[in-house]
Amino acid sequence: MKPIVTSKVKSKPEAGGNKRRRQRRPAGRRAKSKPIPRGPRRPDARFGAILAQIGVPEDQPFRPDPFQTEAVARLAESDVLVSAPTGSGKTWIARQAIRQCLDAGGRAWYACPLKALSNAKFEEFGAVFGPDRVGIVTGDRKENAQAPLIVGTTEILRNQLYDCMWQKTPLSCELVVLDEAHYLGERERGVVWEETLIYLAASTRLLLLSATIRNTDELAAWLTSIRGVACVVVASDERPVPLYPLFLYPDGRIGMLSGKKGLLREVERCVEALAHRRGRRQPPQYDQIIERLRRYNLLPAIFFLKSRAECDRAVAQIPPKHVDPEEQAAFQRDLEEWLERYPFLKDHRALPHIVEGRVGSHHAGHLPYWKVLVEQMMVRGHLDAIFATSTVAGGVDFPARTVVLVQSDRFDGKEFQDLSATDLQQMIGRAGRRGKDRVGFALVIPGPYQNPKLIHQRLRSPPDAIESQIRINFSMVLNLLQSHAPEEVRVLIERSLAAFQQTRRIAARRKRGGRRAGPDKADVCEALWRDFLRHKDFLRETAFVDDRDMLTWEGQWAAQLRLDHPLLVAEAIRKGSFDGVPPGIIAAMIAPFVVDSDRNEELDRTLTVRARELTQRLDRMRRDLKDLSARLKRKGFESTELPTWPALALYLWARGVSWQALLRAVPLEEGAMSMLIMRTADHLNQIIGLRESHPELAEAAAEAIPLIFREPVWM
C-alpha cells in the first residue's frame, strides 16, 4: 500500500512545555535522518483481540444503570449534580425527572448552552411528551411559550429570573435542568450560569448534567450553602462503550497508542523520526486514511481538524463511494425528505460531497440547517466521516465508532493552546455509539501539531476543575438595581462561587499550617463589590441611576436591553438615532453592535454609495454616541467601534437581495453571515420589549424581523 503521508512543517512542543527552539548545527555537519518505523514489527495480540470485539451489541431491553436510577430517586428530596461520561444516558435522567414533574402538574425548564442543542431537544421532547406540552424560547425563536416544559438557552432563563426578581414573583417552575453544566467554567459565558444558580429560588428543584467536571463535591457544597437545599453528587466514570486509543503509522498500519507504562516504544520511535525529517512534508491524505479505517472496520469516524478551511479541503479529497442499491435507496429517501423541507440546501456547494463521497464538513462557517443535515445523515448511518472543528465536541449528539485526532491543540479564539483534559474528553466522548458499538476508538494521527505523549497524558487525567468566571457588567448592574438595593447586591456577591472557592482555599491552607497567601474571601468579594460600585457610579453619571441608587425612567427601560453593549444601544435610543427610521434601516443600524471582532471586510464601494440613506443614519448615530464612548474609555470600560460592513449586509438583506448576491457583496462565510443576521434579530427582539417606553421603535423592530429572518437563515 502507498504510504499515508501525515505531517507538515514544524514539530510540536513537548507536553506542557514551550516550543523548542531549533538548535544551530556546526558548519559542515548534517543531522542524520532517523528511519521511520513502518508499523508494529509483529502483530499485537491485544490489538487483535480488541478489533475482534467490533460489532453491534445484541438488542436487549433497556435497563437503566444504577447511577441513572439513583439520580432520579435523589431528586425527590434534593438537588442533583450528575457527572458521567458522554453517551452514558444523562438525558434519560432528565426525561424521567421531567416526566415526573409534568405528571404531577408541575412545570419544567430545560436550559442548554447552544441554540442548536435547544432546537434538537425541543424536537426530541416534543416526540416524547407531546408537542402541545413543549415550548421553546431562544433569542430568535419563541413557540408555545406557555407550555409546561420550556426548552431554551441559559441566557433566556437568566433573563426570566431578572424579570422575576423585578416583579417580586418566583419563577413559575418546579424543575430546572441545566445541561452541559461545565459551561459554568467557560470564560465568556460562565457568568450567566453562575448568575442563574445564584438567583434561582430554593423551591425549584435543580438538576445539573455534565460529562466533564473534576470538582463536583465543591460545586455541590457551594450550591447547598447558597440554596439551603442539599445538593447530591451522582457520579459514574464507566463509559457505556469502552474506548481504546490507537496510532496510525506512516505506512497505513494501525496499532495501539500506549500500554500500561505509557506510549509504546514503536510510537515513540515513529514520533522521534518524524520530528527529525528535513524538508517540507505533505498534509494528511484523508482519502487514504478513510480507506485504511474502512479496512480495519473503524468507520464511521469524526475527524477533528484545526480550521474550517481544512475541513472543507478534507471532504474535497474523498472520492466517490460505491454503495449497494439498498443502502443507496435508504440514503436517497432520507436526503430527499430533508431537502423537501429545506429546498434552499439543494444548491449547497458541499452537497456533492455527501451524495458522492458520503462525508461532510461541519463547522461554524456553514448554515445552521446545513449542519443539522450533516448531523442527521450521520445519525442515520449514511456517512462514513464528518470533518469538524472542535466546536462539534460540545453538546452535539452524533457519536461515531472512531474519533480521529489530527492535532493535540485547539484554537481558543485568539491562539492555539494545548488540549486540556476537558477538551479531549469532550472530543473522545463521541467515540463509540451506545447500542451500536461494543467498542470505540480514538485514533492519533502523527504530524507537526500532534503530541501523542500529551494525548496519552490527557487521556489518563481527570477533567479540569471548574473555576468561577463571575464578573460585573452593565446589564447585570442595571437588572440588579431594578430589584435590589446596593447592600443587597453585596449579599449576592458574597454568594458567588468565586467567594466560596476562595474561602475553601484559605481554610485548606490554614489546616495545613501554611501562611495566608493570596486573596481571601473578603478580598474577592471586595474586588467584585468595588467593580459593582464603579459600574453603578458611571450609570449615575450618565443619568441611568439617580442619587438614591435607584434606576431612573431611562435606566428602567435600559435594563430590558440584555445585550453586550446595552448602554450604547440605550444612548442611541435616548438621542433619537432611530426616530423615524424605516424597519430595514433599523435592522442595519443595530447590526454593528453585534460584531465581536474588529474585522474590516472589503466592501463594494458602489453598493455603499447606493446605501446613502443608511450611511447618513450611521454617521448620525456615531455622532450621537461619541461622547458616551469617550467617557466609557476614559473610565476604563469596554466600548466598541461601529463598522459599516455589518450594517450594509443587513441593509441589503432587508431589501430582499438573494443569499448568493449578499455573499458576493459582503464576503463572509455563510455561517458567519447567518450568525450576524440571527444575532441582529436577537437584539431587535430586545428592542421589541420596549413597547411601553418606546412603542413606535418597538413596532418598527417587530416589522424588521420578518425582513431579515427568512431562508436560509431562520431556524
MIBAGU-944559 format. One record per residue (C-alpha): residue number from 1; x, y, z negated. Coordinates in steps of 0.2 Angstrom, whole numbers. Last residue first. Layout:
residues N
{NUM,{X,Y,Z}}
...
***
This chain:
residues 715
{715,{-171,141,-62}}
{714,{-171,156,-51}}
{713,{-156,159,-39}}
{712,{-159,151,-23}}
{711,{-172,157,-21}}
{710,{-180,172,-30}}
{709,{-177,181,-46}}
{708,{-171,198,-39}}
{707,{-187,206,-33}}
{706,{-198,196,-45}}
{705,{-188,204,-60}}
{704,{-189,222,-54}}
{703,{-208,224,-57}}
{702,{-205,220,-75}}
{701,{-191,232,-76}}
{700,{-203,246,-69}}
{699,{-216,242,-82}}
{698,{-203,243,-96}}
{697,{-197,260,-90}}
{696,{-215,266,-89}}
{695,{-220,260,-106}}
{694,{-204,267,-115}}
{693,{-207,266,-134}}
{692,{-222,253,-135}}
{691,{-216,243,-119}}
{690,{-198,242,-125}}
{689,{-198,223,-123}}
{688,{-197,224,-105}}
{687,{-180,232,-107}}
{686,{-174,215,-115}}
{685,{-181,206,-100}}
{684,{-171,218,-88}}
{683,{-156,212,-98}}
{682,{-159,194,-95}}
{681,{-163,198,-76}}
{680,{-146,206,-75}}
{679,{-139,190,-82}}
{678,{-148,180,-69}}
{677,{-142,190,-55}}
{676,{-124,190,-60}}
{675,{-124,172,-64}}
{674,{-131,168,-46}}
{673,{-117,179,-39}}
{672,{-104,169,-49}}
{671,{-111,153,-43}}
{670,{-112,159,-25}}
{669,{-93,163,-26}}
{668,{-92,182,-23}}
{667,{-88,192,-8}}
{666,{-101,206,-8}}
{665,{-107,209,9}}
{664,{-104,192,16}}
{663,{-112,184,0}}
{662,{-127,196,2}}
{661,{-129,191,20}}
{660,{-129,172,16}}
{659,{-142,175,2}}
{658,{-154,185,14}}
{657,{-157,203,11}}
{656,{-173,207,2}}
{655,{-171,225,-5}}
{654,{-168,218,-22}}
{653,{-153,208,-16}}
{652,{-145,223,-8}}
{651,{-147,233,-23}}
{650,{-142,219,-34}}
{649,{-125,217,-25}}
{648,{-123,236,-24}}
{647,{-124,237,-43}}
{646,{-112,223,-45}}
{645,{-100,232,-34}}
{644,{-100,249,-41}}
{643,{-90,246,-57}}
{642,{-96,253,-74}}
{641,{-82,254,-86}}
{640,{-84,246,-103}}
{639,{-84,251,-121}}
{638,{-76,242,-136}}
{637,{-74,252,-152}}
{636,{-58,260,-158}}
{635,{-66,276,-164}}
{634,{-59,286,-150}}
{633,{-65,273,-138}}
{632,{-83,274,-144}}
{631,{-82,293,-143}}
{630,{-76,293,-125}}
{629,{-90,281,-120}}
{628,{-103,291,-129}}
{627,{-97,307,-120}}
{626,{-96,299,-103}}
{625,{-113,290,-103}}
{624,{-124,303,-95}}
{623,{-110,307,-82}}
{622,{-109,288,-78}}
{621,{-128,288,-76}}
{620,{-128,302,-64}}
{619,{-115,294,-53}}
{618,{-125,278,-53}}
{617,{-140,287,-48}}
{616,{-131,295,-34}}
{615,{-123,279,-29}}
{614,{-140,271,-28}}
{613,{-148,284,-17}}
{612,{-133,283,-6}}
{611,{-135,265,-3}}
{610,{-131,267,16}}
{609,{-114,274,11}}
{608,{-110,258,1}}
{607,{-115,247,15}}
{606,{-103,257,26}}
{605,{-89,255,14}}
{604,{-90,236,15}}
{603,{-84,231,-3}}
{602,{-68,224,-9}}
{601,{-72,217,-27}}
{600,{-65,226,-42}}
{599,{-65,213,-55}}
{598,{-63,220,-73}}
{597,{-72,206,-81}}
{596,{-87,203,-91}}
{595,{-100,211,-79}}
{594,{-117,213,-87}}
{593,{-117,232,-89}}
{592,{-114,234,-70}}
{591,{-130,225,-66}}
{590,{-142,238,-75}}
{589,{-141,251,-61}}
{588,{-145,238,-48}}
{587,{-160,232,-57}}
{586,{-166,250,-60}}
{585,{-163,253,-41}}
{584,{-175,239,-37}}
{583,{-188,245,-49}}
{582,{-189,263,-42}}
{581,{-181,276,-53}}
{580,{-192,289,-61}}
{579,{-183,291,-77}}
{578,{-168,278,-77}}
{577,{-154,290,-82}}
{576,{-166,299,-94}}
{575,{-153,303,-107}}
{574,{-161,291,-120}}
{573,{-162,277,-108}}
{572,{-143,279,-103}}
{571,{-139,280,-122}}
{570,{-149,264,-125}}
{569,{-139,255,-112}}
{568,{-123,261,-118}}
{567,{-128,257,-136}}
{566,{-133,240,-132}}
{565,{-117,234,-124}}
{564,{-117,215,-125}}
{563,{-136,215,-126}}
{562,{-149,212,-139}}
{561,{-159,228,-134}}
{560,{-173,227,-147}}
{559,{-162,236,-160}}
{558,{-162,251,-148}}
{557,{-181,253,-151}}
{556,{-178,255,-169}}
{555,{-162,266,-167}}
{554,{-171,278,-157}}
{553,{-185,280,-170}}
{552,{-171,282,-183}}
{551,{-165,267,-191}}
{550,{-162,268,-210}}
{549,{-146,272,-218}}
{548,{-154,287,-228}}
{547,{-144,300,-218}}
{546,{-152,293,-202}}
{545,{-146,279,-190}}
{544,{-147,279,-171}}
{543,{-142,298,-172}}
{542,{-125,296,-164}}
{541,{-115,300,-180}}
{540,{-127,288,-189}}
{539,{-123,274,-177}}
{538,{-105,278,-179}}
{537,{-106,277,-198}}
{536,{-115,260,-197}}
{535,{-102,252,-186}}
{534,{-88,258,-198}}
{533,{-99,252,-213}}
{532,{-100,235,-205}}
{531,{-81,234,-202}}
{530,{-78,239,-220}}
{529,{-90,225,-226}}
{528,{-82,212,-215}}
{527,{-65,217,-222}}
{526,{-72,217,-240}}
{525,{-79,200,-237}}
{524,{-63,193,-232}}
{523,{-53,202,-246}}
{522,{-66,196,-259}}
{521,{-65,178,-253}}
{520,{-46,178,-255}}
{519,{-33,185,-242}}
{518,{-16,177,-240}}
{517,{-5,168,-253}}
{516,{-10,167,-271}}
{515,{3,156,-280}}
{514,{3,137,-280}}
{513,{-2,126,-294}}
{512,{-10,113,-283}}
{511,{-27,117,-290}}
{510,{-24,135,-287}}
{509,{-20,132,-269}}
{508,{-36,122,-267}}
{507,{-47,136,-275}}
{506,{-40,149,-264}}
{505,{-44,138,-249}}
{504,{-61,135,-255}}
{503,{-65,153,-257}}
{502,{-58,157,-240}}
{501,{-69,144,-232}}
{500,{-85,151,-241}}
{499,{-81,169,-236}}
{498,{-78,164,-217}}
{497,{-94,153,-218}}
{496,{-104,169,-222}}
{495,{-115,170,-237}}
{494,{-105,185,-244}}
{493,{-109,194,-228}}
{492,{-127,192,-231}}
{491,{-125,199,-249}}
{490,{-117,214,-240}}
{489,{-132,216,-229}}
{488,{-142,218,-245}}
{487,{-131,232,-250}}
{486,{-134,241,-233}}
{485,{-153,240,-235}}
{484,{-161,226,-224}}
{483,{-175,224,-211}}
{482,{-170,236,-197}}
{481,{-153,238,-204}}
{480,{-150,220,-200}}
{479,{-155,222,-182}}
{478,{-145,238,-179}}
{477,{-130,230,-187}}
{476,{-131,214,-177}}
{475,{-133,224,-160}}
{474,{-118,235,-165}}
{473,{-106,221,-168}}
{472,{-98,213,-184}}
{471,{-88,197,-183}}
{470,{-91,179,-188}}
{469,{-80,166,-180}}
{468,{-79,154,-195}}
{467,{-67,140,-192}}
{466,{-72,122,-186}}
{465,{-59,109,-189}}
{464,{-52,101,-173}}
{463,{-57,83,-169}}
{462,{-46,69,-177}}
{461,{-31,64,-168}}
{460,{-27,47,-159}}
{459,{-32,53,-142}}
{458,{-23,69,-145}}
{457,{-7,60,-147}}
{456,{-9,49,-132}}
{455,{-14,65,-121}}
{454,{1,74,-128}}
{453,{13,60,-123}}
{452,{5,59,-106}}
{451,{10,77,-103}}
{450,{2,82,-86}}
{449,{5,99,-78}}
{448,{19,93,-66}}
{447,{10,76,-62}}
{446,{6,59,-69}}
{445,{-13,54,-68}}
{444,{-20,48,-84}}
{443,{-35,37,-83}}
{442,{-48,37,-97}}
{441,{-58,21,-97}}
{440,{-75,14,-102}}
{439,{-80,-3,-107}}
{438,{-96,-14,-108}}
{437,{-105,-2,-95}}
{436,{-122,2,-90}}
{435,{-132,2,-106}}
{434,{-122,15,-113}}
{433,{-111,23,-99}}
{432,{-92,23,-102}}
{431,{-82,38,-101}}
{430,{-91,55,-104}}
{429,{-84,56,-121}}
{428,{-67,57,-113}}
{427,{-70,75,-109}}
{426,{-77,81,-126}}
{425,{-64,71,-134}}
{424,{-50,80,-125}}
{423,{-56,97,-129}}
{422,{-59,93,-147}}
{421,{-41,86,-148}}
{420,{-35,102,-141}}
{419,{-29,102,-123}}
{418,{-13,113,-121}}
{417,{-17,130,-116}}
{416,{-18,139,-98}}
{415,{-22,157,-99}}
{414,{-36,170,-100}}
{413,{-52,161,-98}}
{412,{-47,146,-108}}
{411,{-39,137,-94}}
{410,{-36,119,-98}}
{409,{-20,108,-102}}
{408,{-16,90,-101}}
{407,{-18,88,-82}}
{406,{-25,76,-69}}
{405,{-36,67,-82}}
{404,{-48,55,-74}}
{403,{-64,49,-84}}
{402,{-69,32,-80}}
{401,{-86,22,-81}}
{400,{-96,38,-79}}
{399,{-107,48,-90}}
{398,{-119,61,-84}}
{397,{-125,72,-98}}
{396,{-120,90,-98}}
{395,{-116,96,-116}}
{394,{-98,102,-115}}
{393,{-87,92,-104}}
{392,{-94,99,-87}}
{391,{-85,116,-92}}
{390,{-68,106,-90}}
{389,{-69,109,-71}}
{388,{-77,96,-60}}
{387,{-73,83,-47}}
{386,{-88,70,-47}}
{385,{-85,53,-41}}
{384,{-93,37,-33}}
{383,{-110,45,-32}}
{382,{-127,37,-29}}
{381,{-129,29,-47}}
{380,{-145,38,-52}}
{379,{-135,48,-65}}
{378,{-123,54,-52}}
{377,{-136,60,-39}}
{376,{-145,69,-54}}
{375,{-129,78,-59}}
{374,{-125,83,-41}}
{373,{-142,90,-39}}
{372,{-142,99,-55}}
{371,{-125,107,-50}}
{370,{-134,113,-34}}
{369,{-148,120,-43}}
{368,{-137,131,-54}}
{367,{-128,137,-38}}
{366,{-109,133,-37}}
{365,{-94,143,-43}}
{364,{-97,137,-61}}
{363,{-91,120,-57}}
{362,{-97,103,-50}}
{361,{-89,95,-34}}
{360,{-97,80,-27}}
{359,{-93,63,-20}}
{358,{-103,50,-10}}
{357,{-91,53,5}}
{356,{-104,55,19}}
{355,{-120,62,11}}
{354,{-112,70,-5}}
{353,{-98,78,5}}
{352,{-110,83,18}}
{351,{-120,93,5}}
{350,{-105,104,1}}
{349,{-109,119,13}}
{348,{-127,120,7}}
{347,{-139,120,21}}
{346,{-152,108,14}}
{345,{-150,117,-3}}
{344,{-163,130,1}}
{343,{-176,116,3}}
{342,{-177,114,-16}}
{341,{-192,103,-20}}
{340,{-190,94,-3}}
{339,{-171,93,-5}}
{338,{-174,84,-22}}
{337,{-185,71,-14}}
{336,{-174,69,1}}
{335,{-159,65,-9}}
{334,{-169,52,-19}}
{333,{-175,43,-4}}
{332,{-159,45,6}}
{331,{-149,37,-8}}
{330,{-162,22,-10}}
{329,{-161,19,8}}
{328,{-142,20,9}}
{327,{-141,7,-5}}
{326,{-152,-5,4}}
{325,{-144,-2,21}}
{324,{-126,-6,14}}
{323,{-114,8,12}}
{322,{-98,14,22}}
{321,{-90,29,14}}
{320,{-85,44,24}}
{319,{-68,50,20}}
{318,{-63,60,4}}
{317,{-51,74,6}}
{316,{-65,88,6}}
{315,{-70,82,-11}}
{314,{-53,87,-18}}
{313,{-52,104,-9}}
{312,{-68,109,-18}}
{311,{-62,103,-35}}
{310,{-45,112,-32}}
{309,{-54,128,-28}}
{308,{-64,127,-44}}
{307,{-49,126,-55}}
{306,{-39,114,-66}}
{305,{-47,97,-62}}
{304,{-57,85,-72}}
{303,{-61,70,-62}}
{302,{-77,61,-66}}
{301,{-77,42,-61}}
{300,{-89,30,-54}}
{299,{-80,19,-52}}
{298,{-66,8,-61}}
{297,{-69,-8,-51}}
{296,{-50,-10,-50}}
{295,{-51,-9,-31}}
{294,{-63,5,-32}}
{293,{-51,15,-43}}
{292,{-37,12,-30}}
{291,{-49,19,-16}}
{290,{-53,34,-27}}
{289,{-34,37,-30}}
{288,{-31,36,-11}}
{287,{-44,49,-7}}
{286,{-38,60,-21}}
{285,{-21,62,-14}}
{284,{-13,71,-28}}
{283,{-3,87,-23}}
{282,{14,84,-14}}
{281,{31,87,-22}}
{280,{43,101,-18}}
{279,{61,97,-21}}
{278,{70,88,-34}}
{277,{64,73,-45}}
{276,{69,74,-63}}
{275,{52,76,-71}}
{274,{46,61,-60}}
{273,{59,50,-67}}
{272,{55,55,-85}}
{271,{37,52,-83}}
{270,{40,35,-75}}
{269,{52,30,-88}}
{268,{39,35,-102}}
{267,{26,25,-93}}
{266,{36,9,-92}}
{265,{41,11,-110}}
{264,{23,11,-115}}
{263,{17,26,-125}}
{262,{15,24,-143}}
{261,{18,10,-156}}
{260,{2,1,-155}}
{259,{2,2,-136}}
{258,{0,15,-123}}
{257,{-5,20,-106}}
{256,{-11,3,-100}}
{255,{-8,-1,-82}}
{254,{-13,4,-64}}
{253,{-4,1,-48}}
{252,{-5,14,-35}}
{251,{13,15,-31}}
{250,{15,31,-40}}
{249,{9,23,-57}}
{248,{-8,27,-63}}
{247,{-10,26,-82}}
{246,{-24,19,-93}}
{245,{-33,24,-109}}
{244,{-46,12,-115}}
{243,{-63,17,-122}}
{242,{-75,5,-131}}
{241,{-94,9,-127}}
{240,{-105,13,-141}}
{239,{-91,23,-148}}
{238,{-89,20,-167}}
{237,{-84,35,-177}}
{236,{-101,37,-186}}
{235,{-106,51,-198}}
{234,{-121,56,-207}}
{233,{-117,72,-218}}
{232,{-131,77,-230}}
{231,{-136,95,-233}}
{230,{-144,98,-249}}
{229,{-156,113,-250}}
{228,{-151,129,-259}}
{227,{-149,137,-242}}
{226,{-132,146,-245}}
{225,{-123,133,-255}}
{224,{-130,118,-246}}
{223,{-125,125,-229}}
{222,{-107,128,-236}}
{221,{-106,111,-243}}
{220,{-112,103,-226}}
{219,{-99,114,-217}}
{218,{-85,108,-229}}
{217,{-91,90,-228}}
{216,{-91,91,-208}}
{215,{-73,97,-207}}
{214,{-67,87,-192}}
{213,{-82,91,-180}}
{212,{-83,84,-162}}
{211,{-98,74,-157}}
{210,{-111,86,-164}}
{209,{-129,87,-169}}
{208,{-136,98,-183}}
{207,{-154,95,-190}}
{206,{-161,108,-201}}
{205,{-178,108,-211}}
{204,{-186,125,-212}}
{203,{-191,130,-230}}
{202,{-173,135,-233}}
{201,{-176,150,-221}}
{200,{-164,153,-206}}
{199,{-154,169,-208}}
{198,{-137,162,-212}}
{197,{-138,147,-200}}
{196,{-144,158,-186}}
{195,{-130,171,-190}}
{194,{-117,157,-189}}
{193,{-123,150,-173}}
{192,{-123,168,-165}}
{191,{-105,171,-172}}
{190,{-99,156,-163}}
{189,{-102,164,-146}}
{188,{-85,171,-141}}
{187,{-73,160,-151}}
{186,{-82,144,-152}}
{185,{-82,137,-170}}
{184,{-101,136,-172}}
{183,{-101,129,-155}}
{182,{-97,113,-164}}
{181,{-116,111,-167}}
{180,{-119,104,-149}}
{179,{-137,103,-153}}
{178,{-145,114,-167}}
{177,{-162,106,-171}}
{176,{-174,117,-181}}
{175,{-189,109,-190}}
{174,{-204,116,-199}}
{173,{-206,131,-188}}
{172,{-216,148,-189}}
{171,{-201,158,-193}}
{170,{-204,167,-209}}
{169,{-213,184,-210}}
{168,{-206,201,-216}}
{167,{-209,208,-198}}
{166,{-190,214,-197}}
{165,{-184,197,-204}}
{164,{-195,188,-192}}
{163,{-189,198,-177}}
{162,{-171,195,-181}}
{161,{-175,177,-183}}
{160,{-183,177,-166}}
{159,{-166,185,-159}}
{158,{-156,170,-167}}
{157,{-168,158,-159}}
{156,{-165,167,-142}}
{155,{-146,166,-144}}
{154,{-147,148,-148}}
{153,{-154,144,-131}}
{152,{-171,137,-129}}
{151,{-183,122,-132}}
{150,{-199,125,-141}}
{149,{-210,111,-148}}
{148,{-227,116,-155}}
{147,{-231,125,-138}}
{146,{-234,144,-139}}
{145,{-220,148,-127}}
{144,{-228,138,-113}}
{143,{-215,144,-101}}
{142,{-202,158,-103}}
{141,{-187,158,-92}}
{140,{-173,171,-89}}
{139,{-166,174,-106}}
{138,{-171,157,-112}}
{137,{-188,151,-119}}
{136,{-195,134,-115}}
{135,{-211,125,-120}}
{134,{-216,108,-125}}
{133,{-233,101,-131}}
{132,{-243,103,-115}}
{131,{-229,94,-105}}
{130,{-231,78,-115}}
{129,{-220,71,-129}}
{128,{-208,61,-120}}
{127,{-209,67,-102}}
{126,{-210,85,-108}}
{125,{-195,81,-119}}
{124,{-184,76,-105}}
{123,{-189,91,-94}}
{122,{-186,104,-108}}
{121,{-170,95,-112}}
{120,{-163,97,-95}}
{119,{-168,116,-94}}
{118,{-160,119,-111}}
{117,{-145,110,-105}}
{116,{-144,121,-90}}
{115,{-147,136,-101}}
{114,{-132,132,-112}}
{113,{-129,132,-131}}
{112,{-145,122,-135}}
{111,{-158,125,-148}}
{110,{-173,113,-151}}
{109,{-186,122,-161}}
{108,{-200,112,-170}}
{107,{-218,115,-175}}
{106,{-228,105,-188}}
{105,{-245,95,-186}}
{104,{-238,80,-195}}
{103,{-237,71,-178}}
{102,{-226,86,-172}}
{101,{-214,84,-186}}
{100,{-212,65,-185}}
{99,{-210,66,-166}}
{98,{-197,80,-168}}
{97,{-187,69,-180}}
{96,{-188,54,-169}}
{95,{-183,64,-154}}
{94,{-168,72,-163}}
{93,{-162,55,-169}}
{92,{-163,48,-151}}
{91,{-153,63,-145}}
{90,{-139,58,-156}}
{89,{-138,41,-147}}
{88,{-119,36,-146}}
{87,{-116,44,-130}}
{86,{-104,57,-136}}
{85,{-96,51,-153}}
{84,{-105,54,-169}}
{83,{-106,69,-182}}
{82,{-124,71,-188}}
{81,{-127,86,-200}}
{80,{-143,83,-210}}
{79,{-154,95,-220}}
{78,{-163,86,-235}}
{77,{-178,76,-241}}
{76,{-187,68,-226}}
{75,{-172,72,-215}}
{74,{-162,58,-224}}
{73,{-173,44,-216}}
{72,{-170,51,-198}}
{71,{-151,51,-202}}
{70,{-151,34,-209}}
{69,{-160,27,-194}}
{68,{-147,34,-182}}
{67,{-132,29,-193}}
{66,{-138,11,-194}}
{65,{-139,10,-175}}
{64,{-156,10,-167}}
{63,{-162,-6,-158}}
{62,{-167,-5,-140}}
{61,{-172,-22,-133}}
{60,{-159,-30,-123}}
{59,{-153,-30,-105}}
{58,{-136,-39,-104}}
{57,{-121,-27,-103}}
{56,{-116,-22,-85}}
{55,{-98,-26,-80}}
{54,{-80,-23,-84}}
{53,{-74,-35,-98}}
{52,{-62,-44,-86}}
{51,{-53,-27,-84}}
{50,{-49,-28,-103}}
{49,{-42,-45,-102}}
{48,{-31,-40,-88}}
{47,{-24,-25,-97}}
{46,{-20,-36,-112}}
{45,{-11,-49,-101}}
{44,{-1,-35,-93}}
{43,{5,-42,-77}}
{42,{24,-41,-74}}
{41,{36,-27,-69}}
{40,{22,-14,-73}}
{39,{22,0,-60}}
{38,{33,7,-46}}
{37,{46,14,-59}}
{36,{54,30,-51}}
{35,{72,29,-48}}
{34,{81,43,-58}}
{33,{88,57,-47}}
{32,{107,60,-51}}
{31,{110,79,-55}}
{30,{122,87,-44}}
{29,{139,94,-49}}
{28,{149,106,-38}}
{27,{146,121,-50}}
{26,{140,116,-67}}
{25,{122,114,-69}}
{24,{111,128,-77}}
{23,{97,122,-88}}
{22,{79,124,-83}}
{21,{70,131,-98}}
{20,{58,120,-107}}
{19,{40,126,-109}}
{18,{36,129,-127}}
{17,{31,115,-139}}
{16,{15,105,-145}}
{15,{18,91,-134}}
{14,{33,94,-122}}
{13,{31,106,-108}}
{12,{25,101,-91}}
{11,{36,100,-76}}
{10,{35,112,-61}}
{9,{32,108,-43}}
{8,{19,95,-38}}
{7,{14,78,-43}}
{6,{3,63,-39}}
{5,{8,55,-22}}
{4,{0,38,-21}}
{3,{12,26,-12}}
{2,{6,18,4}}
{1,{0,0,0}}
***
